[in-house]
Amino acid sequence: MSKSADEQGRLYVVATPIGNLEDITTRARRILSSVSYIAAEDTRHTGSLLQHLGVDTPTRSYHDHNEAQVTQKIIADIRKGADIAIVSDAGTPQISDPGFRLVEQAFAGGIEVIPVPGASALSAALSVSGVATSRFVFEGFLPSKKGQRLKALHLIANEPRSMVFYEAPHRILRMLEDMVETLGSDRKITIFRELTKIHEQIFLGSIGAATQALEDGSIPSKGEFVVIVEGNQKEGALADMESEHVMRELIRELPASKAAEIGARLTGEPRKRLYQVALRLKNKL
């Protein structure tokens, strides 16, 4: 349907397959065929998908390093009446992929933003996970540096909900080794490697067993990984998490002893225990 001269276009956020090309939806294929161009994280990767689909829509590069500049160009084109789609290399844009800035500015400018749902490594992993998924948190990629990664894991050690992570093959073993140190070796974990692809692999066990499987090659350090870790199921884990949150804020401004005194009044937890928490958190700052 043609637009009037003063009618602006729309932004389509389109999910694409995470591996198996048959997972493209009929609607996604239609949208990708009809837009003026496709903003793609990697134009070569998206080009292969479009060739498979028989779609000849032009693509333009849109990734972390040019996001600010290209966002303005896309917004300007939409204001001139162009319908534009944004895709990531695989799965749903914005889930650990570029797209936030563009969607944010489109909404701010009164542009219609339309999701075209489909494949997502996050939802695919959750659908066959061996841990509870009625409540979960998405952590995405942990920091690449060991010190920062350990700090991030310490902060969520008492999280009672299941936790979902993405990880690259060259860091997956180090990630699990740090989880053993911070979360313990017995915590239940499900590892998904190369979801929907030829060499798809799913491992369910403990963090310790998963670490061993990576070390002996039972789980090859190749491909893309999704990791789901069971939340802390120990009694009082939620209270511990809330206490740590309170103490983390207090020790930014106060000595450990004073922070423990105020924390005890706020949480009802023993001052002596909160003092030990304060000392531990101080050492991480």
TAFENUR-V151498 format. One record per residue. N is the residue number from 1. RES is the residue in one letter. PSI is psi in radians with two decimals (999 if undefined). D_LAST is the distance of its C-alpha to the last C-alpha in whole Angstrom. Layout:
BEGIN
N | RES | PSI | D_LAST
N | RES | PSI | D_LAST
END
This chain:
BEGIN
1 | M | 2.23 | 58
2 | S | 2.69 | 58
3 | K | 2.69 | 56
4 | S | 2.88 | 58
5 | A | -0.52 | 57
6 | D | 0.18 | 54
7 | E | 2.21 | 53
8 | Q | 2.85 | 49
9 | G | -2.88 | 48
10 | R | 2.73 | 45
11 | L | 2.14 | 42
12 | Y | 2.22 | 42
13 | V | 1.83 | 39
14 | V | 2.20 | 41
15 | A | 2.43 | 39
16 | T | 2.90 | 41
17 | P | 2.57 | 41
18 | I | -0.07 | 38
19 | G | -1.20 | 41
20 | N | 2.03 | 44
21 | L | -0.28 | 46
22 | E | -0.17 | 48
23 | D | 0.03 | 45
24 | I | 2.44 | 46
25 | T | 2.76 | 47
26 | T | -0.70 | 50
27 | R | -0.76 | 49
28 | A | -0.75 | 46
29 | R | -0.73 | 49
30 | R | -0.77 | 51
31 | I | -0.79 | 48
32 | L | -0.47 | 48
33 | S | -0.39 | 51
34 | S | -0.29 | 52
35 | V | 2.88 | 49
36 | S | -0.73 | 50
37 | Y | 2.95 | 47
38 | I | 2.15 | 44
39 | A | 2.01 | 40
40 | A | 2.47 | 39
41 | E | -0.76 | 36
42 | D | 1.88 | 38
43 | T | -0.53 | 41
44 | R | -0.76 | 43
45 | H | -0.83 | 41
46 | T | -0.61 | 42
47 | G | -0.67 | 46
48 | S | -0.70 | 46
49 | L | -0.79 | 46
50 | L | -0.67 | 48
51 | Q | -0.74 | 51
52 | H | -0.65 | 51
53 | L | -0.21 | 51
54 | G | 0.54 | 54
55 | V | 2.29 | 52
56 | D | 0.39 | 53
57 | T | 2.37 | 50
58 | P | 2.68 | 49
59 | T | 2.67 | 45
60 | R | 2.47 | 42
61 | S | 2.30 | 39
62 | Y | 1.84 | 36
63 | H | -3.09 | 33
64 | D | -0.60 | 29
65 | H | -0.31 | 30
66 | N | 0.23 | 33
67 | E | -0.81 | 32
68 | A | -0.80 | 32
69 | Q | -0.82 | 36
70 | V | -0.53 | 37
71 | T | -0.78 | 36
72 | Q | -0.68 | 38
73 | K | -0.75 | 41
74 | I | -0.77 | 41
75 | I | -0.74 | 41
76 | A | -0.73 | 44
77 | D | -0.69 | 46
78 | I | -0.67 | 45
79 | R | -0.45 | 47
80 | K | -0.04 | 50
81 | G | 0.00 | 51
82 | A | 2.35 | 49
83 | D | 2.29 | 48
84 | I | 2.46 | 45
85 | A | 2.54 | 43
86 | I | 2.34 | 39
87 | V | 2.72 | 38
88 | S | -3.14 | 35
89 | D | -0.59 | 36
90 | A | 2.45 | 36
91 | G | -2.63 | 36
92 | T | 2.18 | 35
93 | P | 2.64 | 34
94 | Q | -0.27 | 30
95 | I | 1.59 | 29
96 | S | 0.47 | 26
97 | D | 2.87 | 29
98 | P | 2.79 | 30
99 | G | -0.40 | 32
100 | F | -0.84 | 30
101 | R | -0.73 | 30
102 | L | -0.83 | 34
103 | V | -0.73 | 34
104 | E | -0.81 | 33
105 | Q | -0.52 | 35
106 | A | -0.82 | 38
107 | F | -0.75 | 37
108 | A | -0.53 | 37
109 | G | 0.16 | 40
110 | G | 0.35 | 42
111 | I | 2.44 | 42
112 | E | 2.19 | 43
113 | V | 2.18 | 41
114 | I | 2.06 | 42
115 | P | 2.42 | 40
116 | V | 1.58 | 42
117 | P | 2.81 | 41
118 | G | -2.40 | 41
119 | A | 2.51 | 39
120 | S | 2.22 | 35
121 | A | -0.60 | 34
122 | L | -0.95 | 31
123 | S | -0.59 | 34
124 | A | -0.78 | 36
125 | A | -0.77 | 34
126 | L | -0.59 | 33
127 | S | -0.39 | 37
128 | V | 0.39 | 38
129 | S | 2.58 | 34
130 | G | 0.19 | 35
131 | V | 2.86 | 32
132 | A | 2.30 | 32
133 | T | 0.23 | 32
134 | S | -0.45 | 33
135 | R | 2.25 | 30
136 | F | 2.86 | 27
137 | V | 2.49 | 24
138 | F | 2.04 | 24
139 | E | -0.22 | 21
140 | G | -2.46 | 23
141 | F | 2.25 | 21
142 | L | 2.80 | 18
143 | P | 2.57 | 16
144 | S | -0.45 | 18
145 | K | 2.41 | 16
146 | K | -0.83 | 15
147 | G | -0.78 | 11
148 | Q | -0.61 | 11
149 | R | -0.75 | 14
150 | L | -0.71 | 12
151 | K | -0.76 | 9
152 | A | -0.69 | 12
153 | L | -0.65 | 14
154 | H | -0.65 | 12
155 | L | -0.44 | 12
156 | I | 0.21 | 16
157 | A | -0.54 | 17
158 | N | 0.17 | 18
159 | E | 2.12 | 20
160 | P | -0.30 | 24
161 | R | 2.72 | 25
162 | S | 2.56 | 26
163 | M | 2.33 | 24
164 | V | 2.27 | 25
165 | F | 2.67 | 24
166 | Y | 2.60 | 25
167 | E | 2.62 | 25
168 | A | 2.69 | 27
169 | P | -0.59 | 29
170 | H | -0.12 | 28
171 | R | -0.09 | 24
172 | I | -0.72 | 25
173 | L | -0.77 | 26
174 | R | -0.64 | 22
175 | M | -0.82 | 21
176 | L | -0.66 | 23
177 | E | -0.69 | 22
178 | D | -0.54 | 18
179 | M | -0.68 | 19
180 | V | -0.75 | 21
181 | E | -0.64 | 18
182 | T | -0.62 | 16
183 | L | -0.30 | 19
184 | G | 2.72 | 22
185 | S | -0.27 | 25
186 | D | -0.17 | 27
187 | R | 2.39 | 26
188 | K | 2.48 | 29
189 | I | 2.55 | 28
190 | T | 2.23 | 31
191 | I | 2.26 | 31
192 | F | 2.16 | 33
193 | R | 2.25 | 34
194 | E | 0.89 | 36
195 | L | 2.33 | 37
196 | T | 0.03 | 41
197 | K | 3.07 | 42
198 | I | -0.72 | 44
199 | H | 0.56 | 42
200 | E | 2.39 | 40
201 | Q | 2.38 | 38
202 | I | 2.22 | 37
203 | F | 2.26 | 35
204 | L | 2.20 | 34
205 | G | -2.62 | 33
206 | S | 2.87 | 30
207 | I | -0.69 | 27
208 | G | -0.77 | 28
209 | A | -0.64 | 31
210 | A | -0.69 | 30
211 | T | -0.76 | 28
212 | Q | -0.70 | 31
213 | A | -0.63 | 33
214 | L | -0.66 | 31
215 | E | -0.65 | 32
216 | D | 0.04 | 35
217 | G | 0.03 | 36
218 | S | -0.60 | 37
219 | I | 1.84 | 35
220 | P | 2.50 | 35
221 | S | 1.07 | 32
222 | K | 2.52 | 34
223 | G | -2.94 | 34
224 | E | 2.46 | 32
225 | F | 2.43 | 30
226 | V | 2.33 | 29
227 | V | 2.23 | 27
228 | I | 2.14 | 27
229 | V | 2.34 | 25
230 | E | 2.47 | 26
231 | G | 2.92 | 24
232 | N | 1.96 | 23
233 | Q | 0.05 | 27
234 | K | 2.50 | 26
235 | E | 2.29 | 27
236 | G | 0.05 | 25
237 | A | -0.72 | 22
238 | L | -0.72 | 22
239 | A | -0.67 | 22
240 | D | -0.71 | 19
241 | M | -0.74 | 17
242 | E | -0.69 | 18
243 | S | -0.73 | 17
244 | E | -0.66 | 13
245 | H | -0.78 | 14
246 | V | -0.81 | 15
247 | M | -0.61 | 12
248 | R | -0.65 | 9
249 | E | -0.69 | 11
250 | L | -0.71 | 12
251 | I | -0.16 | 9
252 | R | -0.44 | 9
253 | E | -0.31 | 12
254 | L | 2.72 | 13
255 | P | 2.76 | 13
256 | A | -0.73 | 13
257 | S | -0.76 | 16
258 | K | -0.68 | 17
259 | A | -0.70 | 15
260 | A | -0.66 | 17
261 | E | -0.81 | 20
262 | I | -0.69 | 20
263 | G | -0.68 | 18
264 | A | -0.68 | 21
265 | R | -0.62 | 23
266 | L | -0.65 | 22
267 | T | -0.35 | 22
268 | G | 0.04 | 25
269 | E | 2.70 | 22
270 | P | 2.38 | 23
271 | R | -0.68 | 21
272 | K | -0.75 | 20
273 | R | -0.70 | 19
274 | L | -0.51 | 16
275 | Y | -0.71 | 16
276 | Q | -0.66 | 15
277 | V | -0.74 | 13
278 | A | -0.75 | 11
279 | L | -0.72 | 10
280 | R | -0.76 | 9
281 | L | -0.62 | 7
282 | K | -0.68 | 5
283 | N | -0.33 | 6
284 | K | -0.32 | 4
285 | L | 999 | 0
END
